[in-house]
Amino acid sequence: MTTTSAEEPFYRRIMRDIQDQIASGELKPGDKIPSTKQLAQTYECSAPTVKQAIARLQETGVLRGHQGLGVFVAPPPAERA
Protein backbone atom coordinates (compact mmCIF):
# COMPACT_ATOMS: atom_id res chain seq x y z
CA MET A 1 0.00 0.00 0.00
CA THR A 2 1.08 3.55 -0.66
CA THR A 3 1.80 5.76 2.33
CA THR A 4 -0.15 8.99 2.44
CA SER A 5 -1.29 11.71 4.78
CA ALA A 6 -3.34 10.62 7.79
CA GLU A 7 -5.92 13.29 6.90
CA GLU A 8 -6.57 11.82 3.45
CA PRO A 9 -9.88 9.93 3.27
CA PHE A 10 -9.24 6.19 3.26
CA TYR A 11 -11.14 5.62 0.02
CA ARG A 12 -8.59 7.87 -1.71
CA ARG A 13 -5.76 5.71 -0.40
CA ILE A 14 -7.45 2.70 -1.97
CA MET A 15 -7.92 4.61 -5.22
CA ARG A 16 -4.27 5.62 -5.28
CA ASP A 17 -3.14 2.06 -4.58
CA ILE A 18 -5.25 0.67 -7.44
CA GLN A 19 -3.96 3.40 -9.76
CA ASP A 20 -0.39 2.58 -8.72
CA GLN A 21 -0.99 -1.10 -9.49
CA ILE A 22 -2.24 -0.13 -12.95
CA ALA A 23 0.69 2.24 -13.56
CA SER A 24 3.19 -0.45 -12.53
CA GLY A 25 1.60 -3.05 -14.81
CA GLU A 26 0.53 -5.25 -11.91
CA LEU A 27 -3.04 -4.66 -13.13
CA LYS A 28 -3.52 -4.42 -16.90
CA PRO A 29 -6.45 -3.29 -19.05
CA GLY A 30 -9.11 -6.00 -18.97
CA ASP A 31 -7.94 -7.43 -15.63
CA LYS A 32 -10.68 -8.03 -13.09
CA ILE A 33 -10.02 -6.37 -9.75
CA PRO A 34 -10.72 -8.27 -6.52
CA SER A 35 -14.26 -8.22 -5.14
CA THR A 36 -15.43 -5.55 -2.72
CA LYS A 37 -15.31 -8.12 0.07
CA GLN A 38 -11.73 -9.13 -0.80
CA LEU A 39 -10.58 -5.51 -1.01
CA ALA A 40 -12.28 -4.67 2.30
CA GLN A 41 -10.37 -7.54 3.92
CA THR A 42 -7.10 -6.50 2.27
CA TYR A 43 -7.41 -2.88 3.37
CA GLU A 44 -9.08 -3.73 6.69
CA CYS A 45 -11.94 -1.34 6.05
CA SER A 46 -15.68 -1.40 5.40
CA ALA A 47 -17.29 -2.43 2.13
CA PRO A 48 -18.82 1.06 1.65
CA THR A 49 -15.32 2.58 1.75
CA VAL A 50 -14.16 0.21 -0.99
CA LYS A 51 -17.33 0.86 -3.00
CA GLN A 52 -16.69 4.60 -2.83
CA ALA A 53 -13.14 4.14 -4.15
CA ILE A 54 -14.34 1.90 -6.98
CA ALA A 55 -17.18 4.28 -7.86
CA ARG A 56 -14.77 7.22 -8.10
CA LEU A 57 -12.40 5.22 -10.30
CA GLN A 58 -15.32 4.28 -12.53
CA GLU A 59 -16.38 7.94 -12.76
CA THR A 60 -12.90 8.87 -13.98
CA GLY A 61 -12.80 5.99 -16.48
CA VAL A 62 -10.01 4.04 -14.77
CA LEU A 63 -12.32 1.08 -14.03
CA ARG A 64 -15.42 -0.32 -15.73
CA GLY A 65 -18.13 -2.28 -13.98
CA HIS A 66 -20.06 -5.00 -15.76
CA GLN A 67 -23.27 -6.13 -14.06
CA GLY A 68 -22.92 -9.68 -12.82
CA LEU A 69 -19.31 -9.99 -13.96
CA GLY A 70 -17.33 -7.63 -11.76
CA VAL A 71 -15.13 -4.57 -12.14
CA PHE A 72 -12.31 -4.43 -14.65
CA VAL A 73 -9.40 -2.15 -15.50
CA ALA A 74 -10.47 0.07 -18.39
CA PRO A 75 -8.33 0.44 -21.51
CA PRO A 76 -6.09 3.52 -21.72
CA PRO A 77 -7.86 6.72 -22.91
CA ALA A 78 -6.52 6.37 -26.49
CA GLU A 79 -8.19 2.95 -26.78
CA ARG A 80 -11.58 3.91 -25.28
CA ALA A 81 -13.18 5.38 -28.38
C-alpha positions as CSV (number, residue, x, y, z in Angstrom):
1,M,0.0,0.0,0.0
2,T,1.1,3.5,-0.7
3,T,1.8,5.8,2.3
4,T,-0.2,9.0,2.4
5,S,-1.3,11.7,4.8
6,A,-3.3,10.6,7.8
7,E,-5.9,13.3,6.9
8,E,-6.6,11.8,3.4
9,P,-9.9,9.9,3.3
10,F,-9.2,6.2,3.3
11,Y,-11.1,5.6,0.0
12,R,-8.6,7.9,-1.7
13,R,-5.8,5.7,-0.4
14,I,-7.5,2.7,-2.0
15,M,-7.9,4.6,-5.2
16,R,-4.3,5.6,-5.3
17,D,-3.1,2.1,-4.6
18,I,-5.3,0.7,-7.4
19,Q,-4.0,3.4,-9.8
20,D,-0.4,2.6,-8.7
21,Q,-1.0,-1.1,-9.5
22,I,-2.2,-0.1,-12.9
23,A,0.7,2.2,-13.6
24,S,3.2,-0.5,-12.5
25,G,1.6,-3.1,-14.8
26,E,0.5,-5.2,-11.9
27,L,-3.0,-4.7,-13.1
28,K,-3.5,-4.4,-16.9
29,P,-6.4,-3.3,-19.0
30,G,-9.1,-6.0,-19.0
31,D,-7.9,-7.4,-15.6
32,K,-10.7,-8.0,-13.1
33,I,-10.0,-6.4,-9.8
34,P,-10.7,-8.3,-6.5
35,S,-14.3,-8.2,-5.1
36,T,-15.4,-5.6,-2.7
37,K,-15.3,-8.1,0.1
38,Q,-11.7,-9.1,-0.8
39,L,-10.6,-5.5,-1.0
40,A,-12.3,-4.7,2.3
41,Q,-10.4,-7.5,3.9
42,T,-7.1,-6.5,2.3
43,Y,-7.4,-2.9,3.4
44,E,-9.1,-3.7,6.7
45,C,-11.9,-1.3,6.1
46,S,-15.7,-1.4,5.4
47,A,-17.3,-2.4,2.1
48,P,-18.8,1.1,1.6
49,T,-15.3,2.6,1.7
50,V,-14.2,0.2,-1.0
51,K,-17.3,0.9,-3.0
52,Q,-16.7,4.6,-2.8
53,A,-13.1,4.1,-4.2
54,I,-14.3,1.9,-7.0
55,A,-17.2,4.3,-7.9
56,R,-14.8,7.2,-8.1
57,L,-12.4,5.2,-10.3
58,Q,-15.3,4.3,-12.5
59,E,-16.4,7.9,-12.8
60,T,-12.9,8.9,-14.0
61,G,-12.8,6.0,-16.5
62,V,-10.0,4.0,-14.8
63,L,-12.3,1.1,-14.0
64,R,-15.4,-0.3,-15.7
65,G,-18.1,-2.3,-14.0
66,H,-20.1,-5.0,-15.8
67,Q,-23.3,-6.1,-14.1
68,G,-22.9,-9.7,-12.8
69,L,-19.3,-10.0,-14.0
70,G,-17.3,-7.6,-11.8
71,V,-15.1,-4.6,-12.1
72,F,-12.3,-4.4,-14.7
73,V,-9.4,-2.1,-15.5
74,A,-10.5,0.1,-18.4
75,P,-8.3,0.4,-21.5
76,P,-6.1,3.5,-21.7
77,P,-7.9,6.7,-22.9
78,A,-6.5,6.4,-26.5
79,E,-8.2,2.9,-26.8
80,R,-11.6,3.9,-25.3
81,A,-13.2,5.4,-28.4
